[in-house]
């Protein structure tokens, strides 16, 4: 059985991952309305990844005899002032998720939850990649703005979803 506080934080992370998926679908919708299908695709792929992350947390809790507690998913309320601001908000959100995972890791460390620490290593590495992808997208946008945005949009349409490969304990 896992430490109660660690279990609570892991359950909360499920909701954060699902909210991330919901947020990224909202961002994809914004870009669809702007006629930028490639940007929309980029965020749809992000949404799928976040749902996978939530599922991995659920399976980890189930595999360790912890009751999964699914909470309501909040409605995204961000107002996107322009195309670039949305990208910056996505990066900020990834930084928020990174901080949350780091907090869980800190609690697992304090509680001597070694298997949870091991489980979280994948997510820590994943968050490095998530933040880099968001930062790279902002840089690419800045490089292409304003005249090359449609060229970048075409490149973003090529992004393909790949399911994570993580063996759970």
CORFEN-V544340 format. One record per helix or strand of 2 or more residues. SS is the DSSP state (alpha for helix, beta for strand). FROM is the first residue (numbers start at 1). LEN is the number of residues. If there is no record, write none. Layout:
SS FROM LEN
SS FROM LEN
//
This chain:
alpha 4 30
alpha 37 27
alpha 83 28
alpha 114 31
alpha 149 8
//
